[in-house]
Structure formats: C-alpha cells, structure tokens
C-alpha cells in the first residue's frame, strides 16, 4: 500500500510588464484533474481530503 499526498501547487498565470512571472494557487478543477490523472492507472483504496490537501492510498497496477 502506498500513499500520495497532493497539495495545491503554484501555477504560472501570466507575466508582469517587467517580465516577472505572476503565479497563483491552482484552483479546485486543476487539482481535481491532477488527482484523477494520477489515479487513472492505480488501484485506489481510499481518497481523503484534509483541508486543501488530498491523500490517496493506492496499489500499483501491473
């Protein structure tokens, strides 16, 4: 059994006029997509949310 913890990541959104990257936290849809893509080829036994974090318990599928 393995555990993967997903936290919200910073996403490069756009650039300021001086060339510095503007970042933001990923939204719910982006986080959900990232978790779903991870779980696509795993045998998931549990998914739990802890505030803004998501914990996935899984087994590798060969």
Biopython code that builds the backbone (N, CA, C, O; Angstrom):
import numpy as np
from Bio.PDB.StructureBuilder import StructureBuilder

atoms = [
    (1, "UNK", "N", (0.842, -1.169, 0.000)),
    (1, "UNK", "CA", (0.000, 0.000, 0.000)),
    (1, "UNK", "C", (0.894, 1.241, 0.000)),
    (1, "UNK", "O", (1.840, 1.328, 0.783)),
    (2, "UNK", "N", (0.598, 2.183, -0.863)),
    (2, "UNK", "CA", (1.358, 3.420, -0.946)),
    (2, "UNK", "C", (0.423, 4.595, -0.694)),
    (2, "UNK", "O", (-0.794, 4.485, -0.848)),
    (3, "UNK", "N", (1.006, 5.707, -0.310)),
    (3, "UNK", "CA", (0.240, 6.920, -0.049)),
    (3, "UNK", "C", (0.836, 8.069, -0.854)),
    (3, "UNK", "O", (2.054, 8.248, -0.885)),
    (4, "UNK", "N", (-0.025, 8.845, -1.502)),
    (4, "UNK", "CA", (0.405, 10.032, -2.239)),
    (4, "UNK", "C", (-0.387, 11.211, -1.703)),
    (4, "UNK", "O", (-1.615, 11.155, -1.640)),
    (5, "UNK", "N", (0.302, 12.278, -1.317)),
    (5, "UNK", "CA", (-0.341, 13.478, -0.807)),
    (5, "UNK", "C", (-0.271, 14.564, -1.873)),
    (5, "UNK", "O", (0.806, 14.895, -2.368)),
    (6, "UNK", "N", (-1.415, 15.108, -2.214)),
    (6, "UNK", "CA", (-1.485, 16.185, -3.190)),
    (6, "UNK", "C", (-1.739, 17.501, -2.470)),
    (6, "UNK", "O", (-2.696, 17.621, -1.706)),
    (7, "UNK", "N", (-0.891, 18.478, -2.712)),
    (7, "UNK", "CA", (-1.059, 19.821, -2.180)),
    (7, "UNK", "C", (-1.279, 20.763, -3.367)),
    (7, "UNK", "O", (-0.848, 20.481, -4.485)),
    (8, "UNK", "N", (-1.941, 21.859, -3.111)),
    (8, "UNK", "CA", (-2.122, 22.845, -4.178)),
    (8, "UNK", "C", (-0.761, 23.375, -4.611)),
    (8, "UNK", "O", (0.078, 23.713, -3.777)),
    (9, "UNK", "N", (-0.553, 23.445, -5.914)),
    (9, "UNK", "CA", (0.711, 23.931, -6.452)),
    (9, "UNK", "C", (0.551, 25.349, -6.977)),
    (9, "UNK", "O", (-0.560, 25.809, -7.243)),
    (10, "UNK", "N", (1.674, 26.030, -7.119)),
    (10, "UNK", "CA", (1.659, 27.347, -7.745)),
    (10, "UNK", "C", (1.687, 27.162, -9.255)),
    (10, "UNK", "O", (2.441, 26.342, -9.779)),
    (11, "UNK", "N", (0.860, 27.932, -9.945)),
    (11, "UNK", "CA", (0.747, 27.849, -11.392)),
    (11, "UNK", "C", (1.163, 29.191, -11.974)),
    (11, "UNK", "O", (0.707, 30.234, -11.505)),
    (12, "UNK", "N", (2.023, 29.181, -12.988)),
    (12, "UNK", "CA", (2.398, 30.411, -13.682)),
    (12, "UNK", "C", (1.187, 30.892, -14.473)),
    (12, "UNK", "O", (0.700, 30.196, -15.364)),
    (13, "UNK", "N", (0.716, 32.066, -14.146)),
    (13, "UNK", "CA", (-0.523, 32.579, -14.720)),
    (13, "UNK", "C", (-0.263, 33.486, -15.912)),
    (13, "UNK", "O", (-0.826, 33.284, -16.988)),
    (14, "UNK", "N", (0.584, 34.479, -15.721)),
    (14, "UNK", "CA", (0.908, 35.435, -16.778)),
    (14, "UNK", "C", (2.176, 36.156, -16.369)),
    (14, "UNK", "O", (2.803, 35.805, -15.370)),
    (15, "UNK", "N", (2.552, 37.155, -17.135)),
    (15, "UNK", "CA", (3.765, 37.913, -16.849)),
    (15, "UNK", "C", (3.424, 39.369, -16.580)),
    (15, "UNK", "O", (2.539, 39.942, -17.215)),
    (16, "UNK", "N", (4.139, 39.960, -15.628)),
    (16, "UNK", "CA", (4.031, 41.392, -15.405)),
    (16, "UNK", "C", (4.764, 42.112, -16.533)),
    (16, "UNK", "O", (5.514, 41.482, -17.280)),
    (17, "UNK", "N", (4.562, 43.403, -16.665)),
    (17, "UNK", "CA", (5.190, 44.173, -17.738)),
    (17, "UNK", "C", (6.719, 44.156, -17.651)),
    (17, "UNK", "O", (7.392, 44.344, -18.665)),
    (18, "UNK", "N", (7.276, 43.936, -16.457)),
    (18, "UNK", "CA", (8.735, 43.900, -16.311)),
    (18, "UNK", "C", (9.310, 42.499, -16.539)),
    (18, "UNK", "O", (10.510, 42.294, -16.355)),
    (19, "UNK", "N", (8.468, 41.524, -16.940)),
    (19, "UNK", "CA", (8.935, 40.189, -17.279)),
    (19, "UNK", "C", (8.894, 39.185, -16.148)),
    (19, "UNK", "O", (9.204, 38.013, -16.361)),
    (20, "UNK", "N", (8.523, 39.608, -14.953)),
    (20, "UNK", "CA", (8.439, 38.699, -13.818)),
    (20, "UNK", "C", (7.154, 37.877, -13.928)),
    (20, "UNK", "O", (6.094, 38.403, -14.265)),
    (21, "UNK", "N", (7.266, 36.579, -13.639)),
    (21, "UNK", "CA", (6.125, 35.677, -13.731)),
    (21, "UNK", "C", (5.162, 35.918, -12.578)),
    (21, "UNK", "O", (5.573, 36.040, -11.423)),
    (22, "UNK", "N", (3.887, 35.983, -12.903)),
    (22, "UNK", "CA", (2.838, 36.103, -11.890)),
    (22, "UNK", "C", (2.302, 34.703, -11.624)),
    (22, "UNK", "O", (1.920, 34.000, -12.560)),
    (23, "UNK", "N", (2.270, 34.294, -10.370)),
    (23, "UNK", "CA", (1.798, 32.957, -10.026)),
    (23, "UNK", "C", (0.530, 33.032, -9.190)),
    (23, "UNK", "O", (0.205, 34.059, -8.594)),
    (24, "UNK", "N", (-0.168, 31.913, -9.170)),
    (24, "UNK", "CA", (-1.378, 31.777, -8.363)),
    (24, "UNK", "C", (-1.474, 30.326, -7.918)),
    (24, "UNK", "O", (-0.813, 29.458, -8.487)),
    (25, "UNK", "N", (-2.298, 30.055, -6.900)),
    (25, "UNK", "CA", (-2.526, 28.676, -6.498)),
    (25, "UNK", "C", (-3.498, 28.034, -7.479)),
    (25, "UNK", "O", (-4.418, 28.692, -7.966)),
    (26, "UNK", "N", (-3.298, 26.754, -7.768)),
    (26, "UNK", "CA", (-4.205, 26.077, -8.677)),
    (26, "UNK", "C", (-5.606, 26.026, -8.073)),
    (26, "UNK", "O", (-5.770, 25.939, -6.856)),
    (27, "UNK", "N", (-6.601, 26.081, -8.938)),
    (27, "UNK", "CA", (-7.990, 26.061, -8.463)),
    (27, "UNK", "C", (-8.458, 24.617, -8.265)),
    (27, "UNK", "O", (-7.718, 23.671, -8.535)),
    (28, "UNK", "N", (-9.685, 24.463, -7.793)),
    (28, "UNK", "CA", (-10.225, 23.129, -7.492)),
    (28, "UNK", "C", (-10.238, 22.223, -8.713)),
    (28, "UNK", "O", (-9.890, 21.047, -8.606)),
    (29, "UNK", "N", (-10.631, 22.742, -9.873)),
    (29, "UNK", "CA", (-10.696, 21.923, -11.092)),
    (29, "UNK", "C", (-9.319, 21.427, -11.498)),
    (29, "UNK", "O", (-9.175, 20.271, -11.895)),
    (30, "UNK", "N", (-8.304, 22.278, -11.408)),
    (30, "UNK", "CA", (-6.947, 21.879, -11.771)),
    (30, "UNK", "C", (-6.413, 20.813, -10.810)),
    (30, "UNK", "O", (-5.768, 19.856, -11.238)),
    (31, "UNK", "N", (-6.680, 20.981, -9.523)),
    (31, "UNK", "CA", (-6.260, 19.983, -8.540)),
    (31, "UNK", "C", (-6.979, 18.663, -8.772)),
    (31, "UNK", "O", (-6.360, 17.600, -8.726)),
    (32, "UNK", "N", (-8.277, 18.727, -9.019)),
    (32, "UNK", "CA", (-9.060, 17.517, -9.280)),
    (32, "UNK", "C", (-8.554, 16.786, -10.520)),
    (32, "UNK", "O", (-8.456, 15.559, -10.514)),
    (33, "UNK", "N", (-8.235, 17.513, -11.568)),
    (33, "UNK", "CA", (-7.718, 16.905, -12.800)),
    (33, "UNK", "C", (-6.391, 16.209, -12.534)),
    (33, "UNK", "O", (-6.167, 15.098, -13.015)),
    (34, "UNK", "N", (-5.514, 16.849, -11.774)),
    (34, "UNK", "CA", (-4.211, 16.269, -11.459)),
    (34, "UNK", "C", (-4.367, 14.977, -10.649)),
    (34, "UNK", "O", (-3.666, 13.998, -10.905)),
    (35, "UNK", "N", (-5.281, 14.973, -9.674)),
    (35, "UNK", "CA", (-5.513, 13.781, -8.854)),
    (35, "UNK", "C", (-6.121, 12.667, -9.712)),
    (35, "UNK", "O", (-5.700, 11.515, -9.611)),
    (36, "UNK", "N", (-7.096, 12.996, -10.546)),
    (36, "UNK", "CA", (-7.734, 11.989, -11.399)),
    (36, "UNK", "C", (-6.742, 11.372, -12.378)),
    (36, "UNK", "O", (-6.773, 10.163, -12.605)),
    (37, "UNK", "N", (-5.863, 12.184, -12.959)),
    (37, "UNK", "CA", (-4.859, 11.655, -13.882)),
    (37, "UNK", "C", (-3.902, 10.701, -13.157)),
    (37, "UNK", "O", (-3.482, 9.692, -13.722)),
    (38, "UNK", "N", (-3.566, 11.020, -11.921)),
    (38, "UNK", "CA", (-2.694, 10.147, -11.139)),
    (38, "UNK", "C", (-3.380, 8.811, -10.861)),
    (38, "UNK", "O", (-2.749, 7.757, -10.948)),
    (39, "UNK", "N", (-4.681, 8.853, -10.523)),
    (39, "UNK", "CA", (-5.406, 7.652, -10.125)),
    (39, "UNK", "C", (-5.824, 6.773, -11.302)),
    (39, "UNK", "O", (-6.284, 5.652, -11.089)),
    (40, "UNK", "N", (-5.679, 7.242, -12.510)),
    (40, "UNK", "CA", (-6.182, 6.527, -13.686)),
    (40, "UNK", "C", (-5.618, 5.112, -13.809)),
    (40, "UNK", "O", (-6.344, 4.201, -14.206)),
    (41, "UNK", "N", (-4.360, 4.909, -13.483)),
    (41, "UNK", "CA", (-3.756, 3.584, -13.642)),
    (41, "UNK", "C", (-3.352, 2.961, -12.304)),
    (41, "UNK", "O", (-2.426, 2.151, -12.246)),
    (42, "UNK", "N", (-4.044, 3.338, -11.238)),
    (42, "UNK", "CA", (-3.767, 2.808, -9.907)),
    (42, "UNK", "C", (-5.003, 2.085, -9.373)),
    (42, "UNK", "O", (-6.125, 2.351, -9.805)),
    (43, "UNK", "N", (-4.785, 1.177, -8.438)),
    (43, "UNK", "CA", (-5.875, 0.525, -7.726)),
    (43, "UNK", "C", (-6.053, 1.296, -6.418)),
    (43, "UNK", "O", (-5.343, 1.053, -5.442)),
    (44, "UNK", "N", (-7.005, 2.220, -6.409)),
    (44, "UNK", "CA", (-7.194, 3.143, -5.293)),
    (44, "UNK", "C", (-8.056, 2.490, -4.222)),
    (44, "UNK", "O", (-9.117, 1.939, -4.515)),
    (45, "UNK", "N", (-7.589, 2.559, -2.969)),
    (45, "UNK", "CA", (-8.376, 2.010, -1.872)),
    (45, "UNK", "C", (-9.025, 3.103, -1.033)),
    (45, "UNK", "O", (-10.024, 2.850, -0.360)),
    (46, "UNK", "N", (-8.469, 4.323, -1.062)),
    (46, "UNK", "CA", (-9.027, 5.387, -0.244)),
    (46, "UNK", "C", (-8.590, 6.750, -0.764)),
    (46, "UNK", "O", (-7.456, 6.927, -1.208)),
    (47, "UNK", "N", (-9.506, 7.708, -0.702)),
    (47, "UNK", "CA", (-9.205, 9.102, -1.018)),
    (47, "UNK", "C", (-9.782, 9.940, 0.110)),
    (47, "UNK", "O", (-10.969, 9.845, 0.424)),
    (48, "UNK", "N", (-8.928, 10.765, 0.721)),
    (48, "UNK", "CA", (-9.370, 11.589, 1.840)),
    (48, "UNK", "C", (-8.884, 13.015, 1.657)),
    (48, "UNK", "O", (-7.780, 13.252, 1.167)),
    (49, "UNK", "N", (-9.719, 13.958, 2.056)),
    (49, "UNK", "CA", (-9.362, 15.371, 1.977)),
    (49, "UNK", "C", (-9.058, 15.892, 3.368)),
    (49, "UNK", "O", (-9.788, 15.625, 4.322)),
    (50, "UNK", "N", (-7.968, 16.640, 3.470)),
    (50, "UNK", "CA", (-7.570, 17.298, 4.703)),
    (50, "UNK", "C", (-7.365, 18.768, 4.392)),
    (50, "UNK", "O", (-6.263, 19.174, 4.023)),
    (51, "UNK", "N", (-8.401, 19.564, 4.534)),
    (51, "UNK", "CA", (-8.313, 20.973, 4.174)),
    (51, "UNK", "C", (-8.100, 21.103, 2.679)),
    (51, "UNK", "O", (-8.933, 20.650, 1.895)),
    (52, "UNK", "N", (-7.002, 21.710, 2.274)),
    (52, "UNK", "CA", (-6.686, 21.871, 0.850)),
    (52, "UNK", "C", (-5.846, 20.725, 0.310)),
    (52, "UNK", "O", (-5.467, 20.747, -0.861)),
    (53, "UNK", "N", (-5.544, 19.725, 1.130)),
    (53, "UNK", "CA", (-4.717, 18.592, 0.712)),
    (53, "UNK", "C", (-5.579, 17.359, 0.479)),
    (53, "UNK", "O", (-6.608, 17.176, 1.129)),
    (54, "UNK", "N", (-5.144, 16.509, -0.461)),
    (54, "UNK", "CA", (-5.849, 15.264, -0.752)),
    (54, "UNK", "C", (-4.865, 14.116, -0.623)),
    (54, "UNK", "O", (-3.783, 14.144, -1.209)),
    (55, "UNK", "N", (-5.253, 13.093, 0.160)),
    (55, "UNK", "CA", (-4.413, 11.913, 0.352)),
    (55, "UNK", "C", (-5.042, 10.737, -0.386)),
    (55, "UNK", "O", (-6.223, 10.443, -0.206)),
    (56, "UNK", "N", (-4.243, 10.063, -1.221)),
    (56, "UNK", "CA", (-4.710, 8.913, -1.983)),
    (56, "UNK", "C", (-3.912, 7.693, -1.534)),
    (56, "UNK", "O", (-2.683, 7.685, -1.605)),
    (57, "UNK", "N", (-4.617, 6.667, -1.074)),
    (57, "UNK", "CA", (-3.986, 5.385, -0.748)),
    (57, "UNK", "C", (-4.237, 4.447, -1.921)),
    (57, "UNK", "O", (-5.373, 4.307, -2.374)),
    (58, "UNK", "N", (-3.177, 3.802, -2.416)),
    (58, "UNK", "CA", (-3.298, 3.027, -3.648)),
    (58, "UNK", "C", (-2.300, 1.900, -3.713)),
    (58, "UNK", "O", (-1.364, 1.822, -2.917)),
    (59, "UNK", "N", (-2.521, 1.017, -4.690)),
    (59, "UNK", "CA", (-1.572, -0.035, -5.044)),
    (59, "UNK", "C", (-1.249, 0.119, -6.514)),
    (59, "UNK", "O", (-2.112, 0.496, -7.308)),
    (60, "UNK", "N", (-0.017, -0.169, -6.880)),
    (60, "UNK", "CA", (0.387, -0.121, -8.285)),
    (60, "UNK", "C", (-0.294, -1.238, -9.046)),
    (60, "UNK", "O", (-0.414, -2.349, -8.531)),
    (61, "UNK", "N", (-0.740, -0.970, -10.256)),
    (61, "UNK", "CA", (-1.336, -1.983, -11.111)),
    (61, "UNK", "C", (-0.351, -2.315, -12.210)),
    (61, "UNK", "O", (0.098, -1.429, -12.936)),
    (62, "UNK", "N", (-0.013, -3.586, -12.336)),
    (62, "UNK", "CA", (0.978, -4.002, -13.349)),
    (62, "UNK", "C", (0.311, -4.525, -14.582)),
    (62, "UNK", "O", (0.988, -4.916, -15.532)),
]
sb = StructureBuilder()
sb.init_structure("model")
sb.init_model(0)
sb.init_chain("A")
sb.init_seg("    ")
for serial, (resi, resn, name, xyz) in enumerate(atoms, 1):
    if name == "N":
        sb.init_residue(resn, " ", resi, " ")
    sb.init_atom(name, np.array(xyz, "f"), 0.0, 1.0, " ", f" {name:<3s}", serial, name[0])
structure = sb.get_structure()
